[in-house]
Amino acid sequence: MSSIDFDEVLIHVGEKGRYQNIMYYLLCIPATLPAAFLAFSQ
């Protein structure tokens, strides 16, 4: 077995684009709102 470099993975997967940004924000914003509410309410 050979190890795969990160650069080789990017060739197959593709770089970060609009879809990846949308998925990142859709996953992170709902997770941070409850955490911020709990942090500021104490």
Backbone as XML, in Angstrom:
<?xml version="1.0"?>
<chain id="A" units="angstrom">
  <residue number="1" name="MET">
    <atom name="N" x="0.837" y="-1.184" z="0.000"/>
    <atom name="CA" x="0.000" y="0.000" z="0.000"/>
    <atom name="C" x="0.880" y="1.245" z="0.000"/>
  </residue>
  <residue number="2" name="SER">
    <atom name="N" x="0.431" y="2.224" z="-0.693"/>
    <atom name="CA" x="1.178" y="3.476" z="-0.735"/>
    <atom name="C" x="0.374" y="4.566" z="-0.044"/>
  </residue>
  <residue number="3" name="SER">
    <atom name="N" x="1.095" y="5.513" z="0.496"/>
    <atom name="CA" x="0.409" y="6.632" z="1.142"/>
    <atom name="C" x="0.006" y="7.657" z="0.087"/>
  </residue>
  <residue number="4" name="ILE">
    <atom name="N" x="-1.076" y="8.346" z="0.354"/>
    <atom name="CA" x="-1.593" y="9.341" z="-0.583"/>
    <atom name="C" x="-1.362" y="10.721" z="0.011"/>
  </residue>
  <residue number="5" name="ASP">
    <atom name="N" x="-0.776" y="11.593" z="-0.779"/>
    <atom name="CA" x="-0.557" y="12.968" z="-0.343"/>
    <atom name="C" x="-1.848" y="13.771" z="-0.460"/>
  </residue>
  <residue number="6" name="PHE">
    <atom name="N" x="-1.912" y="14.830" z="0.303"/>
    <atom name="CA" x="-3.086" y="15.699" z="0.270"/>
    <atom name="C" x="-3.277" y="16.307" z="-1.113"/>
  </residue>
  <residue number="7" name="ASP">
    <atom name="N" x="-2.185" y="16.625" z="-1.787"/>
    <atom name="CA" x="-2.276" y="17.200" z="-3.134"/>
    <atom name="C" x="-2.905" y="16.212" z="-4.118"/>
  </residue>
  <residue number="8" name="GLU">
    <atom name="N" x="-2.600" y="14.935" z="-3.970"/>
    <atom name="CA" x="-3.193" y="13.930" z="-4.849"/>
    <atom name="C" x="-4.690" y="13.781" z="-4.587"/>
  </residue>
  <residue number="9" name="VAL">
    <atom name="N" x="-5.087" y="13.913" z="-3.340"/>
    <atom name="CA" x="-6.506" y="13.822" z="-3.006"/>
    <atom name="C" x="-7.259" y="14.995" z="-3.625"/>
  </residue>
  <residue number="10" name="LEU">
    <atom name="N" x="-6.676" y="16.190" z="-3.572"/>
    <atom name="CA" x="-7.331" y="17.363" z="-4.149"/>
    <atom name="C" x="-7.536" y="17.234" z="-5.653"/>
  </residue>
  <residue number="11" name="ILE">
    <atom name="N" x="-6.646" y="16.536" z="-6.317"/>
    <atom name="CA" x="-6.804" y="16.334" z="-7.758"/>
    <atom name="C" x="-8.076" y="15.539" z="-8.034"/>
  </residue>
  <residue number="12" name="HIS">
    <atom name="N" x="-8.343" y="14.526" z="-7.225"/>
    <atom name="CA" x="-9.521" y="13.678" z="-7.437"/>
    <atom name="C" x="-10.800" y="14.320" z="-6.903"/>
  </residue>
  <residue number="13" name="VAL">
    <atom name="N" x="-10.712" y="14.997" z="-5.785"/>
    <atom name="CA" x="-11.898" y="15.554" z="-5.139"/>
    <atom name="C" x="-12.270" y="16.902" z="-5.735"/>
  </residue>
  <residue number="14" name="GLY">
    <atom name="N" x="-11.294" y="17.704" z="-6.038"/>
    <atom name="CA" x="-11.537" y="19.056" z="-6.519"/>
    <atom name="C" x="-11.325" y="20.056" z="-5.392"/>
  </residue>
  <residue number="15" name="GLU">
    <atom name="N" x="-11.152" y="21.295" z="-5.751"/>
    <atom name="CA" x="-10.904" y="22.317" z="-4.748"/>
    <atom name="C" x="-12.206" y="22.780" z="-4.114"/>
  </residue>
  <residue number="16" name="LYS">
    <atom name="N" x="-12.057" y="23.577" z="-3.079"/>
    <atom name="CA" x="-13.228" y="24.074" z="-2.357"/>
    <atom name="C" x="-13.957" y="25.088" z="-3.226"/>
  </residue>
  <residue number="17" name="GLY">
    <atom name="N" x="-15.215" y="24.825" z="-3.455"/>
    <atom name="CA" x="-16.011" y="25.696" z="-4.310"/>
    <atom name="C" x="-17.244" y="26.206" z="-3.596"/>
  </residue>
  <residue number="18" name="ARG">
    <atom name="N" x="-18.203" y="26.633" z="-4.380"/>
    <atom name="CA" x="-19.435" y="27.217" z="-3.825"/>
    <atom name="C" x="-20.237" y="26.186" z="-3.029"/>
  </residue>
  <residue number="19" name="TYR">
    <atom name="N" x="-20.329" y="24.971" z="-3.546"/>
    <atom name="CA" x="-21.091" y="23.923" z="-2.862"/>
    <atom name="C" x="-20.486" y="23.605" z="-1.497"/>
  </residue>
  <residue number="20" name="GLN">
    <atom name="N" x="-19.163" y="23.516" z="-1.429"/>
    <atom name="CA" x="-18.510" y="23.219" z="-0.157"/>
    <atom name="C" x="-18.723" y="24.344" z="0.841"/>
  </residue>
  <residue number="21" name="ASN">
    <atom name="N" x="-18.715" y="25.591" z="0.385"/>
    <atom name="CA" x="-18.972" y="26.717" z="1.288"/>
    <atom name="C" x="-20.397" y="26.681" z="1.823"/>
  </residue>
  <residue number="22" name="ILE">
    <atom name="N" x="-21.358" y="26.390" z="0.960"/>
    <atom name="CA" x="-22.754" y="26.323" z="1.400"/>
    <atom name="C" x="-22.933" y="25.203" z="2.422"/>
  </residue>
  <residue number="23" name="MET">
    <atom name="N" x="-22.361" y="24.037" z="2.167"/>
    <atom name="CA" x="-22.479" y="22.922" z="3.105"/>
    <atom name="C" x="-21.802" y="23.245" z="4.431"/>
  </residue>
  <residue number="24" name="TYR">
    <atom name="N" x="-20.668" y="23.931" z="4.380"/>
    <atom name="CA" x="-19.959" y="24.307" z="5.603"/>
    <atom name="C" x="-20.827" y="25.212" z="6.468"/>
  </residue>
  <residue number="25" name="TYR">
    <atom name="N" x="-21.420" y="26.225" z="5.862"/>
    <atom name="CA" x="-22.244" y="27.156" z="6.639"/>
    <atom name="C" x="-23.541" y="26.512" z="7.110"/>
  </residue>
  <residue number="26" name="LEU">
    <atom name="N" x="-24.131" y="25.654" z="6.302"/>
    <atom name="CA" x="-25.361" y="24.983" z="6.726"/>
    <atom name="C" x="-25.119" y="24.019" z="7.882"/>
  </residue>
  <residue number="27" name="LEU">
    <atom name="N" x="-23.914" y="23.490" z="7.984"/>
    <atom name="CA" x="-23.597" y="22.587" z="9.087"/>
    <atom name="C" x="-23.093" y="23.321" z="10.319"/>
  </residue>
  <residue number="28" name="CYS">
    <atom name="N" x="-22.375" y="24.418" z="10.140"/>
    <atom name="CA" x="-21.746" y="25.097" z="11.277"/>
    <atom name="C" x="-22.664" y="26.097" z="11.975"/>
  </residue>
  <residue number="29" name="ILE">
    <atom name="N" x="-23.466" y="26.823" z="11.234"/>
    <atom name="CA" x="-24.305" y="27.853" z="11.863"/>
    <atom name="C" x="-25.323" y="27.240" z="12.822"/>
  </residue>
  <residue number="30" name="PRO">
    <atom name="N" x="-26.030" y="26.169" z="12.460"/>
    <atom name="CA" x="-26.949" y="25.591" z="13.455"/>
    <atom name="C" x="-26.236" y="25.036" z="14.682"/>
  </residue>
  <residue number="31" name="ALA">
    <atom name="N" x="-24.989" y="24.645" z="14.546"/>
    <atom name="CA" x="-24.251" y="24.115" z="15.694"/>
    <atom name="C" x="-23.743" y="25.229" z="16.600"/>
  </residue>
  <residue number="32" name="THR">
    <atom name="N" x="-23.442" y="26.406" z="16.044"/>
    <atom name="CA" x="-22.870" y="27.474" z="16.863"/>
    <atom name="C" x="-23.923" y="28.307" z="17.580"/>
  </residue>
  <residue number="33" name="LEU">
    <atom name="N" x="-25.131" y="28.374" z="17.059"/>
    <atom name="CA" x="-26.153" y="29.191" z="17.714"/>
    <atom name="C" x="-26.510" y="28.688" z="19.111"/>
  </residue>
  <residue number="34" name="PRO">
    <atom name="N" x="-26.756" y="27.394" z="19.314"/>
    <atom name="CA" x="-27.025" y="26.950" z="20.688"/>
    <atom name="C" x="-25.820" y="27.126" z="21.607"/>
  </residue>
  <residue number="35" name="ALA">
    <atom name="N" x="-24.618" y="26.933" z="21.075"/>
    <atom name="CA" x="-23.424" y="27.100" z="21.901"/>
    <atom name="C" x="-23.258" y="28.556" z="22.316"/>
  </residue>
  <residue number="36" name="ALA">
    <atom name="N" x="-23.523" y="29.484" z="21.421"/>
    <atom name="CA" x="-23.427" y="30.903" z="21.766"/>
    <atom name="C" x="-24.499" y="31.286" z="22.779"/>
  </residue>
  <residue number="37" name="PHE">
    <atom name="N" x="-25.691" y="30.750" z="22.629"/>
    <atom name="CA" x="-26.763" y="31.040" z="23.581"/>
    <atom name="C" x="-26.386" y="30.551" z="24.974"/>
  </residue>
  <residue number="38" name="LEU">
    <atom name="N" x="-25.832" y="29.354" z="25.053"/>
    <atom name="CA" x="-25.436" y="28.818" z="26.354"/>
    <atom name="C" x="-24.277" y="29.600" z="26.959"/>
  </residue>
  <residue number="39" name="ALA">
    <atom name="N" x="-23.342" y="30.040" z="26.142"/>
    <atom name="CA" x="-22.189" y="30.770" z="26.652"/>
    <atom name="C" x="-22.587" y="32.143" z="27.183"/>
  </residue>
  <residue number="40" name="PHE">
    <atom name="N" x="-23.489" y="32.827" z="26.496"/>
    <atom name="CA" x="-23.863" y="34.177" z="26.922"/>
    <atom name="C" x="-24.936" y="34.186" z="28.005"/>
  </residue>
  <residue number="41" name="SER">
    <atom name="N" x="-25.612" y="33.081" z="28.220"/>
    <atom name="CA" x="-26.675" y="33.068" z="29.221"/>
    <atom name="C" x="-26.171" y="32.727" z="30.621"/>
  </residue>
  <residue number="42" name="GLN">
    <atom name="N" x="-24.913" y="32.397" z="30.745"/>
    <atom name="CA" x="-24.391" y="32.035" z="32.070"/>
    <atom name="C" x="-23.780" y="33.198" z="32.773"/>
  </residue>
</chain>
